Amino acid sequence: MERSNIHLSVAMTRHFLWSGLLVISNAAIAQRPVDDRCFADSGRALRTRLPSLMDSAMIPGIALAILDRGEVVWSGGFRVRDTQGRVSANGTVFEAASLSKPVIAYAALKLVDSGQLDLDRPLINYASYPELNGDPRGQLITPRMVLAHTTGLQNERHGSDSLHFSFDPGSRFQYSGEGYVLLGKAIEAITGKSLAEAIRTLVFDPLAMTRSSFVWESRFADDAAIGHGSFGELRKPTRPTVARAPSSLQTTASDYARFLRAIFDTVGLRPATWQSMATPAVDVAPGVGWGLGWAIEKDSTNPRLAHHGDNSDSGFTAFTLVDLPRQCGFVYFANSTNGLSITREMAALVPGEHSGLALLNYAPYNAPSFSARARIARALRSKGIDAALAEYQRLAENDSAATPESLLNDLGYLLLNQGRIDDAIRAFRANIAAYPESPNVYDSIGDAYLAGSHRTAARDAYRRATELDSTRLRARRLADSLNARLRH
């Protein structure tokens, strides 16, 4: 069950959230010319164009904040936030997804400055971690490794998955949300507070981020966005009751802009600590590195930071890009899994080439697959699964680029989540016919068979997935479990 729009791997690098940052001093930022603006019109051209971009990308709502010379020069919302058609605004609460990570990094660095956390002291000195199962490599993980994504741990566990190492900690880069989970436990142990309360004390209260929390709060309900899937379908929000360091931040565009202003002005951090955040700690790709909490484009002539977020299961995406010398940039939150399809257009708001965007492996809004997705969605809504699959076949015959594997995979999971199991199986079968050598298509139909209690078919599908890709541990475990049950 690797949904192509949420799976995170080093090789694909689509979650390699990028930035352009050279090692610079605080003085260099302070000495920028007072008239060195990124834009003179507060992003008017982009804001005028944004509604049409959203239509093309099937994005229901966006909240956006734009900063220039260290100040918020525009903030507001576009289109709908929820099922009642209410408009998004700069105070609308969104799931921030992985934009949570820079906030956690900032909090950790504040603890470094207070002498409570050592970046190079193993985390096991601060908290206990039974989930590491006694693996000696777990004793090597430090806060610095977590923030630079060099722990060697996977991005996230699913179901009963256990933590596992791909390599020895500290040896190379691999994006890992699970590393942040471990760091979150250390923050709790150090502060003696829950993670949500610790971040409130360390970050939100000092920066006046009054509509932000790492857990859901009932006061957000009066103005909260509802997420949507890639076909425009509603998704169930997470409403987290327990903070999850990598991804559970609930926030607004205006609040996150306050956080970005603190990053611009080095608020709350000593100069040396801020510098360590902004210095490449590990290489990610040619010209791109990672600092402590942010990605870094090392060959940029104008230092920039960026991060993106993708909570596809609940239908939220986000992106932020900041130019440090000019103290300008933006953050936007979208209530759609399609929100990152317009990242290039949004990034154009900040001057520069933004070559690091090539590392984000998301289909652009004007790709043939987006038009195909919209046509299939319309056919499904108006005439059902037969019409949707017939439309898919017509599109595939005319332009194979319009029908990537992810198209029917996403459609299948949409139907599965709606309880339309037989329709989901049909969509996955069509995907197998189109991509018979992909392990993911068999993994996916295995989920549909399992949901429909077709245990023999599910076992065989999972087995085929592992034959094509021996690293699919979940599929192997499910195949073995089903086989054992079928014998009795």
C-alpha positions as CSV (number, residue, x, y, z in Angstrom):
1,M,0.0,0.0,0.0
2,E,2.4,2.7,-1.2
3,R,0.3,5.5,-2.4
4,S,2.5,7.3,-4.8
5,N,1.4,10.7,-3.6
6,I,2.5,10.2,0.0
7,H,5.4,7.7,-0.1
8,L,8.8,9.2,0.8
9,S,12.1,7.8,-0.4
10,V,15.6,9.1,-0.8
11,A,15.9,8.0,-4.4
12,M,12.7,9.8,-5.5
13,T,13.6,12.9,-3.4
14,R,10.2,14.4,-3.8
15,H,10.1,15.2,-0.1
16,F,13.5,16.8,-0.3
17,L,12.2,20.1,0.8
18,W,14.7,22.6,-0.6
19,S,16.1,26.0,0.1
20,G,18.8,28.2,-1.1
21,L,21.2,29.1,1.7
22,L,24.8,29.9,1.9
23,V,26.7,30.2,5.2
24,I,26.1,33.9,6.0
25,S,26.4,36.0,9.0
26,N,23.6,37.9,10.8
27,A,25.5,41.0,10.0
28,A,25.2,40.3,6.3
29,I,21.4,40.1,6.7
30,A,21.3,43.3,8.7
31,Q,23.4,45.2,6.1
32,R,21.0,44.5,3.2
33,P,19.9,47.7,1.4
34,V,16.7,49.2,2.8
35,D,15.2,49.3,-0.7
36,D,16.2,45.7,-1.6
37,R,12.7,44.4,-2.1
38,C,11.6,41.2,-3.6
39,F,8.6,42.8,-5.2
40,A,7.0,46.2,-5.2
41,D,3.3,45.1,-5.6
42,S,3.0,42.6,-2.6
43,G,2.6,39.8,-5.1
44,R,-0.4,41.3,-6.9
45,A,0.3,39.5,-10.2
46,L,0.5,36.1,-8.5
47,R,-2.6,36.8,-6.4
48,T,-4.6,37.8,-9.5
49,R,-3.6,34.6,-11.2
50,L,-4.0,32.3,-8.3
51,P,-7.7,31.5,-8.6
52,S,-7.3,30.2,-12.1
53,L,-4.3,28.2,-11.1
54,M,-6.4,26.7,-8.3
55,D,-9.1,25.8,-10.8
56,S,-6.6,24.0,-13.1
57,A,-5.1,22.1,-10.2
58,M,-8.4,21.3,-8.5
59,I,-7.4,23.0,-5.3
60,P,-10.5,24.1,-3.3
61,G,-8.8,26.6,-0.9
62,I,-5.5,28.3,-0.1
63,A,-4.4,30.6,2.6
64,L,-1.3,32.7,1.8
65,A,1.0,35.1,3.6
66,I,3.7,37.1,1.8
67,L,6.6,38.8,3.5
68,D,9.0,41.4,2.3
69,R,11.8,43.2,4.1
70,G,10.9,41.2,7.2
71,E,7.3,42.3,7.3
72,V,4.0,40.7,6.2
73,V,2.9,42.7,3.2
74,W,-0.2,40.7,2.3
75,S,-2.1,37.8,3.8
76,G,-5.5,36.3,3.0
77,G,-7.4,33.4,1.6
78,F,-8.7,32.1,-1.8
79,R,-11.8,30.0,-2.5
80,V,-13.5,27.6,-0.1
81,R,-12.2,26.1,3.1
82,D,-15.0,23.5,3.9
83,T,-18.2,21.8,2.8
84,Q,-20.3,24.9,3.4
85,G,-18.3,26.9,0.8
86,R,-16.9,29.3,3.3
87,V,-13.8,31.2,2.1
88,S,-10.3,30.5,3.4
89,A,-8.6,33.3,5.2
90,N,-5.3,34.1,6.8
91,G,-6.8,33.0,10.1
92,T,-8.2,29.7,8.9
93,V,-6.5,26.7,10.6
94,F,-4.8,24.2,8.3
95,E,-2.9,21.0,8.9
96,A,0.7,22.1,8.4
97,A,2.1,18.6,7.7
98,S,5.9,18.6,7.5
99,L,6.0,22.4,8.0
100,S,5.8,21.1,11.6
101,K,9.5,20.1,11.4
102,P,11.1,23.6,11.2
103,V,9.0,24.6,14.3
104,I,10.3,21.5,16.2
105,A,13.8,22.3,15.1
106,Y,13.5,25.9,16.4
107,A,12.3,24.6,19.7
108,A,15.1,22.1,20.0
109,L,17.7,24.9,19.2
110,K,16.2,27.0,21.9
111,L,16.8,24.2,24.3
112,V,20.4,24.0,23.0
113,D,20.8,27.7,23.9
114,S,19.5,27.1,27.4
115,G,22.0,24.4,28.0
116,Q,19.3,21.7,28.3
117,L,20.0,19.9,25.0
118,D,23.3,19.0,23.4
119,L,23.1,18.5,19.6
120,D,25.8,15.8,19.7
121,R,24.7,13.9,22.7
122,P,22.8,10.7,21.9
123,L,19.0,11.0,22.5
124,I,19.1,7.9,24.8
125,N,20.6,10.3,27.4
126,Y,17.4,12.2,27.6
127,A,14.6,9.6,27.2
128,S,14.0,5.9,26.9
129,Y,13.2,4.4,23.5
130,P,11.8,0.9,23.6
131,E,10.7,1.1,20.0
132,L,14.4,0.9,19.0
133,N,14.3,-2.7,20.2
134,G,17.7,-2.7,21.7
135,D,19.4,-2.1,18.3
136,P,22.9,-0.7,19.2
137,R,22.6,1.8,16.4
138,G,19.8,3.5,18.3
139,Q,22.3,4.5,20.9
140,L,24.1,6.6,18.3
141,I,21.3,8.9,17.2
142,T,21.8,12.6,18.2
143,P,19.6,15.6,17.8
144,R,21.8,16.9,15.1
145,M,21.3,13.7,13.1
146,V,17.5,14.0,13.5
147,L,17.5,17.6,12.3
148,A,19.7,16.9,9.4
149,H,17.9,13.6,8.5
150,T,20.9,11.3,8.9
151,T,19.5,8.9,11.5
152,G,19.0,6.1,8.9
153,L,15.4,5.5,10.0
154,Q,12.5,5.3,7.6
155,N,10.2,8.3,7.1
156,E,7.2,6.9,8.9
157,R,5.8,3.6,10.1
158,H,2.5,2.1,9.0
159,G,0.4,-0.1,11.1
160,S,2.5,-2.5,13.0
161,D,5.7,-1.6,11.2
162,S,8.8,-1.5,13.5
163,L,11.6,1.0,13.3
164,H,14.4,-0.1,11.1
165,F,17.7,1.4,10.0
166,S,18.8,1.7,6.3
167,F,22.3,2.6,7.3
168,D,24.4,3.5,10.3
169,P,23.3,6.8,11.9
170,G,25.3,9.9,10.7
171,S,26.6,8.4,7.5
172,R,24.3,9.9,4.9
173,F,21.0,11.6,4.2
174,Q,17.6,9.9,4.3
175,Y,14.4,11.9,5.1
176,S,12.9,10.6,8.3
177,G,9.9,11.8,10.2
178,E,10.5,9.0,12.7
179,G,13.7,10.7,13.8
180,Y,11.6,13.7,14.7
181,V,9.3,11.4,16.8
182,L,12.3,10.4,18.8
183,L,13.4,14.1,19.2
184,G,9.9,15.0,20.4
185,K,10.2,12.5,23.2
186,A,13.5,14.0,24.3
187,I,11.9,17.5,24.3
188,E,9.1,16.1,26.5
189,A,11.6,14.5,28.9
190,I,13.7,17.7,29.1
191,T,10.8,20.1,29.7
192,G,8.7,17.8,31.8
193,K,5.7,18.7,29.6
194,S,3.7,17.1,26.8
195,L,5.1,18.0,23.4
196,A,2.2,20.2,22.6
197,E,2.6,22.2,25.8
198,A,6.4,22.4,25.4
199,I,6.1,23.9,21.9
200,R,3.5,26.3,23.1
201,T,5.9,27.5,25.8
202,L,9.0,27.5,23.7
203,V,7.6,28.8,20.4
204,F,3.9,29.8,20.2
205,D,3.6,32.0,23.2
206,P,6.9,34.0,22.7
207,L,6.0,34.6,19.0
208,A,2.3,35.4,19.6
209,M,1.2,32.4,17.4
210,T,-2.3,32.4,19.0
211,R,-4.0,30.0,16.6
212,S,-1.3,27.3,16.5
213,S,-1.1,23.9,18.3
214,F,0.4,20.5,17.8
215,V,-2.9,19.0,18.9
216,W,-6.5,19.8,17.8
217,E,-8.3,22.4,19.9
218,S,-12.0,22.8,19.8
219,R,-11.6,26.6,19.5
220,F,-10.3,26.0,15.9
221,A,-13.6,24.5,14.8
222,D,-15.1,27.9,14.0
223,D,-12.6,28.5,11.2
224,A,-10.9,25.3,10.1
225,A,-10.2,24.0,6.6
226,I,-11.4,20.6,5.4
227,G,-9.0,18.6,3.2
228,H,-9.6,17.2,-0.2
229,G,-8.1,14.4,-2.3
230,S,-6.6,14.5,-5.7
231,F,-10.0,13.9,-7.4
232,G,-11.6,16.7,-5.3
233,E,-13.2,14.3,-2.8
234,L,-13.5,15.2,0.9
235,R,-10.9,13.7,3.3
236,K,-11.3,13.1,7.0
237,P,-9.2,15.5,9.1
238,T,-6.8,14.1,11.6
239,R,-7.9,16.2,14.6
240,P,-4.8,14.9,16.6
241,T,-5.2,14.5,20.3
242,V,-1.6,13.6,20.8
243,A,1.2,15.7,19.3
244,R,3.3,14.1,16.6
245,A,6.5,16.1,16.1
246,P,6.9,15.5,12.3
247,S,3.5,16.5,11.2
248,S,0.7,17.4,13.6
249,L,1.0,21.2,13.6
250,Q,-2.4,23.0,13.3
251,T,-1.8,26.6,12.3
252,T,-2.7,29.5,10.1
253,A,-0.9,31.4,7.4
254,S,-0.6,34.5,9.6
255,D,0.8,32.5,12.5
256,Y,3.4,30.8,10.4
257,A,4.4,34.1,8.9
258,R,5.2,35.2,12.5
259,F,7.4,32.2,12.8
260,L,9.2,33.1,9.5
261,R,9.8,36.6,10.8
262,A,11.5,35.1,13.9
263,I,13.7,33.1,11.5
264,F,14.6,36.2,9.5
265,D,15.4,38.2,12.7
266,T,17.2,35.3,14.6
267,V,14.7,35.9,17.4
268,G,15.1,33.5,20.3
269,L,18.4,32.0,19.1
270,R,22.0,32.9,19.7
271,P,23.9,33.9,16.6
272,A,26.0,30.7,16.6
273,T,23.0,28.5,17.0
274,W,21.1,30.3,14.2
275,Q,24.2,29.9,12.1
276,S,24.2,26.1,12.7
277,M,20.6,25.9,11.6
278,A,21.5,27.7,8.4
279,T,24.7,25.8,7.6
280,P,24.6,22.6,5.4
281,A,25.2,19.6,7.5
282,V,24.8,16.9,4.8
283,D,24.6,16.7,1.0
284,V,21.2,15.7,-0.5
285,A,21.8,16.1,-4.2
286,P,24.2,18.1,-6.4
287,G,24.1,21.7,-5.1
288,V,21.6,20.8,-2.3
289,G,22.2,20.1,1.3
290,W,20.4,20.0,4.6
291,G,20.9,22.1,7.7
292,L,19.2,21.8,11.1
293,G,15.5,21.7,10.2
294,W,15.7,23.2,6.7
295,A,16.9,22.2,3.3
296,I,19.8,24.2,1.7
297,E,20.7,25.0,-1.9
298,K,24.4,25.4,-1.5
299,D,25.2,26.9,-4.9
300,S,22.6,29.7,-4.7
301,T,23.9,33.2,-5.0
302,N,21.1,34.5,-2.9
303,P,20.5,32.4,0.3
304,R,17.1,30.8,0.6
305,L,15.3,28.4,2.9
306,A,12.3,26.2,2.1
307,H,10.2,23.3,3.3
308,H,7.1,21.6,2.1
309,G,4.4,19.5,3.7
310,D,2.2,16.7,2.5
311,N,-0.5,15.2,4.7
312,S,-2.2,13.5,1.8
313,D,-4.3,11.1,3.8
314,S,-6.2,14.0,5.3
315,G,-5.9,16.2,2.1
316,F,-3.5,19.0,3.1
317,T,-0.3,20.3,1.6
318,A,1.9,23.3,2.3
319,F,5.0,25.1,1.1
320,T,7.3,27.9,2.4
321,L,10.2,29.7,0.7
322,V,12.2,32.5,2.2
323,D,15.1,34.6,1.0
324,L,17.2,35.4,4.0
325,P,19.2,38.5,2.8
326,R,16.2,40.2,1.5
327,Q,14.0,38.9,4.3
328,C,11.2,38.1,1.9
329,G,9.2,35.0,1.0
330,F,5.9,33.4,1.6
331,V,4.0,30.5,3.1
332,Y,0.8,28.9,1.7
333,F,-1.5,26.2,3.0
334,A,-3.8,24.2,0.7
335,N,-6.7,22.0,1.6
336,S,-5.9,19.6,-1.2
337,T,-3.4,16.9,-2.0
338,N,-2.9,18.8,-5.3
339,G,-1.5,21.8,-3.5
340,L,2.1,21.2,-4.4
341,S,1.3,21.1,-8.2
342,I,1.6,24.9,-8.3
343,T,4.8,25.2,-6.3
344,R,6.8,26.5,-9.2
345,E,4.3,29.3,-9.9
346,M,4.3,30.2,-6.2
347,A,8.1,30.1,-6.0
348,A,8.3,32.6,-8.9
349,L,7.1,35.2,-6.4
350,V,10.6,35.3,-5.0
351,P,13.3,36.4,-7.5
352,G,15.7,33.7,-8.6
353,E,16.0,30.5,-10.7
354,H,14.9,28.1,-7.9
355,S,16.6,25.2,-9.5
356,G,16.2,23.2,-6.4
357,L,12.5,22.7,-7.2
358,A,13.5,20.0,-9.6
359,L,13.9,17.8,-6.6
360,L,10.2,18.0,-5.8
361,N,8.7,15.1,-7.7
362,Y,5.1,16.4,-7.9
363,A,3.3,16.6,-11.2
364,P,2.7,20.2,-12.2
365,Y,-0.9,21.5,-12.5
366,N,-0.6,21.8,-16.3
367,A,0.7,18.2,-16.8
368,P,-1.5,16.0,-19.0
369,S,-2.2,13.8,-16.0
370,F,-3.9,16.7,-14.2
371,S,-6.3,17.2,-17.1
372,A,-6.9,13.5,-17.3
373,R,-7.6,13.3,-13.6
374,A,-10.2,16.1,-13.9
375,R,-12.0,14.3,-16.8
376,I,-12.0,11.0,-15.0
377,A,-13.3,12.7,-11.8
378,R,-16.2,14.3,-13.8
379,A,-17.0,10.9,-15.4
380,L,-17.0,9.1,-12.1
381,R,-19.3,11.7,-10.5
382,S,-21.8,11.9,-13.4
383,K,-21.9,8.3,-14.7
384,G,-20.0,6.0,-12.4
385,I,-17.0,3.6,-12.5
386,D,-17.8,2.2,-16.0
387,A,-17.6,5.7,-17.5
388,A,-14.5,6.6,-15.5
389,L,-12.6,3.5,-16.7
390,A,-13.7,4.1,-20.3
391,E,-12.5,7.6,-20.1
392,Y,-9.2,6.4,-18.7
393,Q,-8.8,4.0,-21.7
394,R,-9.5,6.7,-24.2
395,L,-6.9,9.0,-22.5
396,A,-4.3,6.2,-22.3
397,E,-4.7,5.4,-26.0
398,N,-4.2,9.0,-27.0
399,D,-1.4,10.0,-24.6
400,S,0.3,7.6,-22.2
401,A,1.9,10.5,-20.3
402,A,-1.6,11.5,-19.2
403,T,-2.2,8.2,-17.4
404,P,0.7,7.5,-15.0
405,E,0.4,4.6,-12.6
406,S,-0.6,6.9,-9.8
407,L,-3.8,8.0,-11.6
408,L,-5.7,4.7,-11.2
409,N,-3.9,3.9,-7.9
410,D,-5.4,7.1,-6.4
411,L,-8.8,6.4,-8.0
412,G,-8.7,2.9,-6.4
413,Y,-8.0,4.2,-3.0
414,L,-10.6,6.9,-3.3
415,L,-13.2,4.2,-4.1
416,L,-11.9,1.9,-1.3
417,N,-12.2,4.7,1.2
418,Q,-15.8,5.3,0.1
419,G,-16.5,1.6,0.8
420,R,-16.9,0.9,-3.0
421,I,-14.7,-2.2,-2.8
422,D,-15.8,-3.9,-6.0
423,D,-15.3,-0.6,-7.9
424,A,-11.9,-0.2,-6.3
425,I,-10.9,-3.7,-7.4
426,R,-11.8,-2.9,-10.9
427,A,-9.7,0.3,-10.9
428,F,-6.7,-1.6,-9.5
429,R,-7.2,-4.4,-12.1
430,A,-7.1,-1.8,-14.8
431,N,-3.9,-0.5,-13.3
432,I,-2.3,-3.9,-13.3
433,A,-3.2,-4.3,-17.0
434,A,-1.4,-1.0,-17.7
435,Y,1.6,-1.5,-15.4
436,P,2.0,-5.3,-14.9
437,E,5.6,-5.1,-13.7
438,S,5.0,-2.6,-10.9
439,P,5.0,-4.1,-7.4
440,N,2.8,-1.2,-6.2
441,V,-0.2,-2.1,-8.3
442,Y,-0.3,-5.6,-6.7
443,D,0.2,-4.2,-3.2
444,S,-2.7,-1.9,-3.8
445,I,-5.1,-4.5,-5.1
446,G,-4.1,-6.7,-2.2
447,D,-5.5,-4.0,0.1
448,A,-8.8,-4.0,-1.8
449,Y,-9.1,-7.8,-1.8
450,L,-8.4,-7.8,1.9
451,A,-11.0,-5.2,2.5
452,G,-13.5,-7.4,0.6
453,S,-12.5,-10.5,2.6
454,H,-11.0,-12.1,-0.5
455,R,-8.1,-13.6,1.5
456,T,-6.7,-15.9,-1.1
457,A,-6.6,-13.2,-3.8
458,A,-5.1,-10.8,-1.3
459,R,-2.4,-13.2,-0.3
460,D,-1.5,-13.9,-4.0
461,A,-1.4,-10.1,-4.7
462,Y,0.9,-9.4,-1.8
463,R,3.1,-12.3,-2.8
464,R,3.4,-10.9,-6.3
465,A,4.3,-7.5,-4.9
466,T,7.2,-9.0,-2.9
467,E,8.3,-11.1,-5.9
468,L,8.8,-7.8,-7.8
469,D,10.2,-5.9,-4.9
470,S,11.7,-7.9,-2.0
471,T,11.9,-4.8,0.2
472,R,8.1,-4.6,0.7
473,L,8.1,-5.8,4.2
474,R,4.5,-5.0,4.9
475,A,3.3,-6.9,1.8
476,R,5.4,-9.9,2.9
477,R,4.1,-9.8,6.4
478,L,0.5,-9.7,5.2
479,A,1.0,-12.5,2.7
480,D,2.6,-14.7,5.4
481,S,-0.2,-13.9,7.8
482,L,-3.0,-14.6,5.3
483,N,-1.3,-17.8,4.2
484,A,-1.2,-19.0,7.8
485,R,-4.9,-18.2,8.3
486,L,-5.8,-20.0,5.0
487,R,-4.1,-23.2,6.2
488,H,-6.4,-23.5,9.2
